[in-house]
Amino acid sequence: MYKRIRNQLNGILKSQESPRGACSGSEHVPEFEAHRHIRLLTFNIQVGINTSSYHHYLTRSWQHFLPNRRRIENLDRIATLLSQYDVVALQECDGGSLRSGYINQVQYLAEAAGIPYWYQQLNRNLGQIAQHSNGLLSRFRPLDVTEHKLPGVIPGRGAIIARYGAEDDPLVLVLMHLSLSKSAQQRQLGYIRELIADYRHVVLMGDMNAHAEQLLTRTPLKETDLIPLPDTAHSFPSWRPEKALDHILVSPSLEIRRSEVVSYPVSDHLPIAMDVALPKGYLQTF
């Protein structure tokens, strides 16, 4: 473990020499196989802070600014869970600053989980203090990955779009972390709605800071036919879930084989998982 940490530190110090969205094992990422079902997970990891009570927001608040030796232990626990999935959306990651011990948490989790492709989106760059980021981990090679800055009065929210499969009819995954403000969410989801308008097979996943009913009836997503998890899929707070803030929304063309809130309380959010299969007609295009 310590060798891996040392290698990560060396990688951060050489960050100007390597692109943010690549990893050392990228040449070993398999091509996307359409006949396989895909195990999806979205997880707000709260920069690796283990929170299990409201009072921890106060007593452990210093961990948002300073390193903690137990953070690596918690990241390793998170990686154990991530290793069971094919595509993972991560929110509230640190890209390598003082508080994370100068470790890119997206890359660390990818390597610890044995997932060969990773991509980090840096949304708020506070230099040595914090590197607020989203992350994508994938066992399959995407057609392409693009990042988007989401509109808002306060900058710092973003989305990652990964396309898989056929160029003319791809599976499109949108990974996001929305603002708390309802007005900002309206603008952000309007922007995302435009991005996905021309695609048939779409997955939206991430921390959306709103319940599904509100997202699908009171925002621009009402113009879509996306399918949510049940209203009872509560993910926050992890120690007493009573709010459904984390979501995986899918197009009707995608068969939902299984969906669940994963009981894995290592952050203040619980992860959301879904197993989906592509429609039979789609497979014939390969």
C-alpha positions in Angstrom: 0.0 0.0 0.0 2.8 2.4 0.9 4.5 1.8 -2.4 1.3 2.8 -4.2 1.0 5.9 -2.1 4.6 6.9 -2.9 4.0 6.3 -6.6 0.9 8.5 -6.4 2.9 11.3 -4.8 5.5 11.1 -7.5 2.8 11.2 -10.1 1.3 14.4 -8.6 4.7 16.1 -8.5 5.0 15.3 -12.2 1.4 16.3 -13.0 2.5 18.7 -15.7 4.0 15.7 -17.7 0.9 13.5 -17.9 -2.7 14.2 -18.9 -5.3 14.2 -16.2 -7.7 11.8 -17.9 -5.3 9.0 -18.6 -3.8 6.2 -16.5 -0.8 4.0 -16.8 -2.9 0.9 -17.6 -5.0 2.6 -20.3 -3.5 0.4 -23.0 -5.0 -2.6 -21.3 -8.6 -1.3 -21.2 -10.8 -3.8 -23.1 -13.1 -2.6 -25.8 -16.7 -2.2 -25.0 -18.6 -5.5 -25.4 -22.3 -4.8 -26.2 -23.5 -8.3 -25.2 -22.5 -7.8 -21.6 -24.7 -6.3 -18.9 -23.1 -3.3 -17.2 -22.9 -2.8 -13.5 -23.1 0.9 -12.6 -22.4 2.7 -9.4 -22.6 6.3 -8.3 -20.9 7.4 -5.1 -20.3 10.7 -3.3 -17.2 9.8 -1.3 -16.9 13.1 0.6 -13.1 13.3 -0.1 -12.6 10.0 1.8 -14.0 11.3 5.1 -15.8 8.6 7.2 -18.9 10.4 8.5 -21.5 8.5 10.6 -23.2 11.2 12.6 -24.3 14.9 12.2 -21.8 16.0 14.8 -19.0 14.6 12.7 -19.6 17.6 10.3 -18.2 19.7 13.1 -15.6 17.4 14.8 -14.2 16.2 11.5 -14.5 19.4 9.5 -10.7 19.9 9.7 -10.3 16.9 7.4 -11.6 19.0 4.5 -8.4 21.1 4.8 -5.8 18.9 6.4 -4.6 15.3 5.8 -5.6 12.4 8.0 -3.8 9.0 8.1 -7.2 7.2 8.3 -8.3 8.6 5.0 -6.3 6.1 3.0 -7.8 3.3 5.1 -11.3 4.6 4.2 -10.3 4.9 0.5 -9.2 1.3 0.5 -12.6 0.3 1.9 -14.3 2.3 -0.8 -12.1 0.6 -3.5 -13.2 -2.8 -2.2 -16.8 -1.9 -3.1 -15.9 -0.2 -6.4 -14.1 -3.4 -7.6 -17.4 -5.1 -8.0 -18.6 -2.6 -10.7 -17.9 -1.8 -14.3 -18.5 1.9 -14.5 -18.4 4.2 -11.5 -19.3 7.8 -11.1 -17.5 9.6 -8.2 -18.3 12.9 -6.7 -16.5 15.0 -4.1 -13.0 13.6 -4.9 -9.7 15.4 -4.4 -7.4 15.6 -7.3 -4.2 15.9 -5.2 -3.8 18.6 -2.6 -2.6 18.9 1.0 -5.8 17.4 2.5 -5.5 14.2 0.5 -1.8 13.9 1.0 -1.2 15.0 -2.6 -2.9 11.9 -3.8 -5.3 12.0 -6.8 -8.1 10.1 -5.2 -9.7 9.2 -8.6 -6.5 7.5 -9.8 -5.9 5.9 -6.4 -9.4 4.3 -6.3 -9.1 3.1 -9.9 -5.8 1.4 -9.2 -6.8 0.0 -5.8 -10.1 -1.4 -7.3 -8.3 -2.8 -10.4 -10.3 -0.7 -12.8 -8.1 0.2 -15.8 -9.6 3.4 -17.1 -10.1 6.6 -15.0 -10.8 10.2 -15.7 -10.7 13.2 -13.3 -12.7 16.4 -13.9 -11.3 19.3 -11.8 -14.1 21.6 -11.0 -12.7 23.9 -8.3 -8.9 24.4 -8.3 -7.9 25.8 -4.9 -4.2 24.9 -5.5 -2.5 23.2 -2.5 -5.6 23.6 -0.4 -8.1 21.5 -2.4 -8.7 20.0 -5.8 -12.5 19.5 -6.0 -13.2 16.9 -8.6 -15.6 14.4 -10.2 -14.4 11.1 -11.4 -15.1 8.3 -13.9 -13.8 4.7 -13.5 -14.4 2.3 -16.3 -13.5 -1.3 -17.1 -14.3 -0.6 -20.8 -12.7 1.7 -23.2 -15.1 4.6 -24.0 -15.4 5.9 -27.5 -14.6 9.3 -26.0 -14.9 11.2 -22.7 -15.7 14.9 -22.6 -16.1 17.2 -19.6 -18.5 20.1 -19.2 -18.7 23.0 -16.7 -22.3 23.4 -15.5 -23.8 26.8 -15.3 -24.4 28.5 -12.0 -23.9 31.7 -10.0 -21.0 30.0 -8.1 -18.7 28.1 -10.5 -17.5 24.7 -9.6 -20.0 22.1 -10.7 -19.4 19.8 -13.6 -20.4 16.8 -15.7 -18.5 14.1 -17.5 -19.9 12.4 -20.6 -18.6 9.0 -21.6 -19.9 7.4 -24.8 -19.6 3.6 -25.4 -20.4 1.2 -28.3 -21.5 2.3 -31.7 -20.5 5.7 -32.9 -23.8 6.3 -34.7 -25.9 5.1 -31.8 -23.9 5.1 -28.6 -24.6 4.3 -25.0 -24.2 7.7 -23.3 -23.3 8.0 -19.6 -23.6 11.5 -18.0 -21.9 11.7 -14.6 -22.7 14.9 -12.6 -22.8 16.7 -9.3 -25.5 19.3 -9.2 -25.7 22.5 -7.1 -27.9 22.8 -4.0 -29.8 25.8 -5.4 -33.0 24.9 -7.2 -32.6 27.8 -9.6 -29.0 26.6 -10.4 -30.3 23.0 -10.9 -32.8 24.3 -13.5 -30.1 25.8 -15.5 -27.8 22.9 -15.1 -30.4 20.3 -16.1 -31.4 22.5 -19.0 -27.9 22.4 -20.2 -27.7 18.6 -19.8 -31.0 18.1 -21.5 -29.6 19.8 -24.6 -26.5 17.5 -24.4 -28.5 14.3 -24.4 -31.4 15.4 -26.7 -30.1 13.4 -29.8 -29.3 10.1 -28.0 -31.5 7.1 -27.5 -29.6 5.2 -24.8 -28.8 7.5 -21.9 -27.8 7.1 -18.3 -27.7 10.1 -15.9 -25.9 9.3 -12.6 -24.6 11.3 -9.7 -25.4 13.4 -6.7 -28.3 15.5 -7.9 -29.2 17.1 -4.6 -32.9 16.6 -5.3 -35.6 13.9 -5.2 -36.4 12.1 -8.4 -40.0 13.4 -8.4 -38.8 16.9 -8.5 -36.1 16.2 -11.1 -38.5 14.5 -13.5 -41.5 16.8 -13.1 -40.2 20.3 -12.2 -37.0 20.6 -14.2 -36.1 20.4 -17.9 -35.8 16.6 -17.4 -39.6 16.4 -17.5 -39.1 16.6 -21.3 -37.4 13.2 -21.2 -38.7 9.7 -20.5 -35.9 8.8 -18.1 -36.8 6.1 -15.6 -35.8 6.6 -11.9 -35.2 4.4 -8.9 -38.2 4.0 -6.5 -38.9 7.1 -4.3 -37.8 5.0 -1.3 -34.2 4.8 -2.6 -32.9 7.0 0.1 -29.1 7.6 0.2 -28.6 10.5 2.6 -27.4 10.7 5.3 -25.7 7.3 5.3 -26.3 6.6 9.0 -30.1 7.3 8.8 -31.1 7.6 5.1 -34.2 9.8 4.6 -33.4 11.7 1.4 -33.1 10.4 -2.1 -30.4 12.7 -3.5 -28.2 10.3 -5.5 -29.6 8.9 -8.7 -29.2 6.7 -11.7 -31.8 7.6 -14.4 -32.0 5.5 -17.6 -33.7 5.6 -20.9 -36.6 3.1 -21.5 -34.4 1.3 -24.1 -32.1 0.0 -21.3 -33.3 -3.0 -19.3 -32.9 -2.6 -15.6 -31.8 -6.0 -14.3 -31.3 -4.8 -10.7 -31.1 -1.5 -8.8 -30.4 -0.7 -5.1 -29.1 1.6 -2.5 -25.9 -0.2 -1.3 -25.6 -0.3 2.5 -22.0 0.7 2.7 -21.7 3.6 5.2 -18.1 5.0 4.6 -19.2 8.5 3.5 -22.1 10.8 4.4 -23.9 9.4 1.3 -24.7 5.8 0.4 -23.8 4.5 -3.1 -26.5 3.7 -5.7 -26.0 0.7 -7.9 -27.8 -0.5 -11.1 -27.3 -3.4 -13.4 -28.4 -2.7 -16.9 -28.5 -4.5 -20.3 -28.7 -3.0 -23.7 -31.7 -3.7 -26.0 -31.4 -6.7 -28.3 -31.7 -4.6 -31.4 -28.7 -2.5 -30.3 -26.5 -5.5 -30.1 -27.0 -6.3 -33.8 -25.2 -3.1 -34.7 -21.8 -4.5 -33.7 
